[in-house]
Amino acid sequence: CRRRARHSVDVAQDPDIETIDLTESDIEDS
């Protein structure tokens, strides 16, 4: 599984991604 910071809405569409609820800035940082 790819480790990406994603919104919970995206994880429902991308169940293959381990999702962590982070802010927009945290997503850019990862």
N, C-alpha and C positions, 0 to 999 in steps of 0.2 A: 504493500500500500504506500502511496505517496503521502508524505506529511506536508499538508498545506493548511494555512490558516484560512478558514472559510466561515461564512455565516451559516447559521443553522438551516436557512432556507436552501442554501446550495447543497448542503449535505444530503438533503432529502433527494436531490436530483443526482448527487454524486456519492453514493454509499461506499464507494471504493476508497474515498479519501478520509483519513482520520481528521475529524474536524474539531477545532478549538474556537470558541467564541472570543474573538478579539476585536479591537477597534480597527478602523481603516488604516491608521498609522502603523499598527502592529502587523497588519497584513503586508504592507509595503516593506516593512523591516525584515520579514521572513522571506 
